[in-house]
Amino acid sequence: MDKRENVINTCLILLVMDFFIVIYAIVYNLINNSDLINKIQKSLL
């Protein structure tokens, strides 16, 4: 039982870490692309 619980816990931790990495990547890309967004807004105005 203990080994199985440990495996489940490690899988959950890895899933949570992957989730945070994906969110971080999206936020990072949005911050990097903010210049692009500003240019688009200026060209539209």
The first five atom37 places (N, CA, C, CB, O) and aatype in JSON, in Angstrom:
{
  "aatype": [12, 3, 11, 1, 6, 2, 19, 9, 2, 16, 4, 10, 9, 10, 10, 19, 12, 3, 13, 13, 9, 19, 9, 18, 0, 9, 19, 18, 2, 10, 9, 2, 2, 15, 3, 10, 9, 2, 11, 9, 5, 11, 15, 10, 10],
  "atom_mask": [
    [1, 1, 1, 1, 1],
    [1, 1, 1, 1, 1],
    [1, 1, 1, 1, 1],
    [1, 1, 1, 1, 1],
    [1, 1, 1, 1, 1],
    [1, 1, 1, 1, 1],
    [1, 1, 1, 1, 1],
    [1, 1, 1, 1, 1],
    [1, 1, 1, 1, 1],
    [1, 1, 1, 1, 1],
    [1, 1, 1, 1, 1],
    [1, 1, 1, 1, 1],
    [1, 1, 1, 1, 1],
    [1, 1, 1, 1, 1],
    [1, 1, 1, 1, 1],
    [1, 1, 1, 1, 1],
    [1, 1, 1, 1, 1],
    [1, 1, 1, 1, 1],
    [1, 1, 1, 1, 1],
    [1, 1, 1, 1, 1],
    [1, 1, 1, 1, 1],
    [1, 1, 1, 1, 1],
    [1, 1, 1, 1, 1],
    [1, 1, 1, 1, 1],
    [1, 1, 1, 1, 1],
    [1, 1, 1, 1, 1],
    [1, 1, 1, 1, 1],
    [1, 1, 1, 1, 1],
    [1, 1, 1, 1, 1],
    [1, 1, 1, 1, 1],
    [1, 1, 1, 1, 1],
    [1, 1, 1, 1, 1],
    [1, 1, 1, 1, 1],
    [1, 1, 1, 1, 1],
    [1, 1, 1, 1, 1],
    [1, 1, 1, 1, 1],
    [1, 1, 1, 1, 1],
    [1, 1, 1, 1, 1],
    [1, 1, 1, 1, 1],
    [1, 1, 1, 1, 1],
    [1, 1, 1, 1, 1],
    [1, 1, 1, 1, 1],
    [1, 1, 1, 1, 1],
    [1, 1, 1, 1, 1],
    [1, 1, 1, 1, 1]
  ],
  "atom_positions": [
    [[0.84, -1.22, 0.0], [0.0, 0.0, 0.0], [0.87, 1.27, 0.0], [-0.95, 0.01, 1.24], [0.6, 2.22, -0.73]],
    [[1.91, 1.25, 0.82], [2.76, 2.44, 0.91], [3.43, 2.76, -0.43], [3.83, 2.24, 1.99], [3.47, 3.91, -0.85]],
    [[3.94, 1.71, -1.09], [4.59, 1.94, -2.39], [3.61, 2.51, -3.4], [5.2, 0.64, -2.93], [3.93, 3.43, -4.14]],
    [[2.41, 1.94, -3.42], [1.39, 2.42, -4.37], [1.04, 3.88, -4.07], [0.11, 1.53, -4.29], [0.93, 4.69, -5.0]],
    [[0.88, 4.22, -2.8], [0.57, 5.61, -2.43], [1.7, 6.54, -2.86], [0.32, 5.73, -0.91], [1.46, 7.65, -3.34]],
    [[2.94, 6.09, -2.68], [4.08, 6.91, -3.09], [4.07, 7.16, -4.59], [5.4, 6.24, -2.68], [4.34, 8.27, -5.04]],
    [[3.76, 6.13, -5.36], [3.71, 6.27, -6.82], [2.62, 7.26, -7.21], [3.46, 4.9, -7.5], [2.84, 8.12, -8.06]],
    [[1.45, 7.14, -6.59], [0.34, 8.06, -6.88], [0.73, 9.49, -6.52], [-0.94, 7.64, -6.1], [0.46, 10.42, -7.28]],
    [[1.37, 9.66, -5.35], [1.79, 11.0, -4.92], [2.8, 11.59, -5.9], [2.4, 10.94, -3.51], [2.7, 12.77, -6.26]],
    [[3.78, 10.8, -6.34], [4.77, 11.33, -7.28], [4.11, 11.69, -8.6], [5.9, 10.3, -7.52], [4.46, 12.71, -9.19]],
    [[3.18, 10.89, -9.07], [2.47, 11.2, -10.32], [1.7, 12.51, -10.19], [1.51, 10.05, -10.69], [1.71, 13.34, -11.1]],
    [[1.03, 12.7, -9.05], [0.27, 13.93, -8.83], [1.21, 15.13, -8.8], [-0.53, 13.84, -7.51], [0.91, 16.17, -9.39]],
    [[2.35, 14.99, -8.12], [3.32, 16.09, -8.04], [3.81, 16.45, -9.44], [4.51, 15.71, -7.12], [3.91, 17.62, -9.79]],
    [[4.13, 15.43, -10.24], [4.61, 15.68, -11.61], [3.53, 16.36, -12.45], [5.04, 14.36, -12.27], [3.84, 17.26, -13.23]],
    [[2.29, 15.93, -12.3], [1.19, 16.56, -13.05], [1.04, 18.02, -12.66], [-0.13, 15.8, -12.79], [0.88, 18.89, -13.53]],
    [[1.09, 18.3, -11.36], [0.96, 19.69, -10.88], [2.12, 20.53, -11.41], [0.93, 19.74, -9.32], [1.92, 21.66, -11.84]],
    [[3.33, 19.96, -11.38], [4.5, 20.69, -11.89], [4.34, 20.99, -13.37], [5.78, 19.88, -11.66], [4.61, 22.11, -13.81]],
    [[3.9, 20.01, -14.15], [3.67, 20.22, -15.59], [2.64, 21.32, -15.81], [3.21, 18.91, -16.27], [2.8, 22.17, -16.69]],
    [[1.57, 21.3, -15.0], [0.51, 22.3, -15.09], [1.07, 23.7, -14.88], [-0.6, 22.0, -14.06], [0.77, 24.62, -15.63]],
    [[1.91, 23.85, -13.82], [2.49, 25.15, -13.52], [3.46, 25.59, -14.62], [3.21, 25.12, -12.18], [3.53, 26.77, -14.96]],
    [[4.21, 24.63, -15.18], [5.15, 24.96, -16.25], [4.39, 25.48, -17.47], [6.0, 23.72, -16.64], [4.82, 26.44, -18.11]],
    [[3.26, 24.86, -17.79], [2.45, 25.29, -18.93], [1.91, 26.7, -18.69], [1.28, 24.31, -19.18], [1.97, 27.55, -19.58]],
    [[1.38, 26.95, -17.48], [0.86, 28.28, -17.14], [1.97, 29.32, -17.24], [0.23, 28.29, -15.72], [1.78, 30.4, -17.8]],
    [[3.16, 28.98, -16.69], [4.3, 29.89, -16.73], [4.69, 30.21, -18.17], [5.51, 29.28, -15.98], [4.97, 31.37, -18.5]],
    [[4.71, 29.19, -19.02], [5.07, 29.39, -20.42], [4.08, 30.32, -21.11], [5.13, 28.04, -21.16], [4.47, 31.2, -21.88]],
    [[2.78, 30.12, -20.84], [1.75, 30.96, -21.45], [1.9, 32.41, -20.99], [0.33, 30.44, -21.09], [1.86, 33.33, -21.81]],
    [[2.07, 32.61, -19.68], [2.23, 33.96, -19.14], [3.49, 34.62, -19.71], [2.3, 33.93, -17.59], [3.47, 35.78, -20.1]],
    [[4.59, 33.85, -19.76], [5.86, 34.36, -20.29], [5.69, 34.8, -21.74], [6.96, 33.28, -20.19], [6.18, 35.86, -22.13]],
    [[5.0, 33.99, -22.54], [4.76, 34.33, -23.95], [3.89, 35.58, -24.07], [4.1, 33.16, -24.68], [4.13, 36.42, -24.93]],
    [[2.87, 35.69, -23.21], [2.0, 36.87, -23.25], [2.8, 38.12, -22.92], [0.82, 36.71, -22.26], [2.62, 39.16, -23.55]],
    [[3.7, 38.03, -21.92], [4.52, 39.19, -21.54], [5.47, 39.55, -22.69], [5.33, 38.89, -20.24], [5.64, 40.73, -23.01]],
    [[6.08, 38.53, -23.31], [7.01, 38.78, -24.42], [6.28, 39.35, -25.63], [7.74, 37.5, -24.81], [6.84, 40.16, -26.37]],
    [[5.03, 38.92, -25.84], [4.27, 39.36, -27.01], [3.51, 40.66, -26.75], [3.3, 38.27, -27.42], [2.77, 41.11, -27.62]],
    [[3.69, 41.26, -25.56], [2.96, 42.49, -25.25], [3.38, 43.61, -26.21], [3.22, 42.92, -23.78], [2.56, 44.46, -26.56]],
    [[4.66, 43.61, -26.63], [5.1, 44.6, -27.61], [4.33, 44.43, -28.91], [6.63, 44.48, -27.87], [3.88, 45.4, -29.52]],
    [[4.19, 43.19, -29.33], [3.45, 42.86, -30.55], [2.0, 43.31, -30.42], [3.52, 41.34, -30.84], [1.43, 43.87, -31.36]],
    [[1.4, 43.07, -29.24], [0.01, 43.47, -28.99], [-0.1, 45.0, -29.07], [-0.48, 42.96, -27.6], [-1.06, 45.52, -29.65]],
    [[0.87, 45.71, -28.49], [0.86, 47.17, -28.53], [0.95, 47.67, -29.97], [2.02, 47.74, -27.71], [0.24, 48.61, -30.34]],
    [[1.8, 47.05, -30.77], [1.94, 47.45, -32.18], [0.63, 47.24, -32.93], [3.06, 46.65, -32.86], [0.22, 48.09, -33.73]],
    [[-0.03, 46.11, -32.66], [-1.3, 45.82, -33.32], [-2.35, 46.86, -32.92], [-1.8, 44.38, -32.97], [-3.09, 47.36, -33.76]],
    [[-2.39, 47.19, -31.62], [-3.36, 48.18, -31.15], [-3.09, 49.54, -31.78], [-3.32, 48.29, -29.61], [-4.02, 50.24, -32.17]],
    [[-1.8, 49.93, -31.89], [-1.46, 51.21, -32.49], [-1.83, 51.24, -33.96], [0.04, 51.49, -32.32], [-2.32, 52.25, -34.46]],
    [[-1.61, 50.13, -34.65], [-1.93, 50.09, -36.09], [-3.44, 50.12, -36.3], [-1.33, 48.82, -36.73], [-3.91, 50.62, -37.32]],
    [[-4.2, 49.58, -35.33], [-5.66, 49.6, -35.45], [-6.21, 51.0, -35.18], [-6.3, 48.59, -34.49], [-7.21, 51.4, -35.77]],
    [[-5.56, 51.75, -34.29], [-6.07, 53.08, -33.94], [-5.77, 54.1, -35.03], [-5.46, 53.55, -32.62], [-6.13, 55.27, -34.9]]
  ]
}
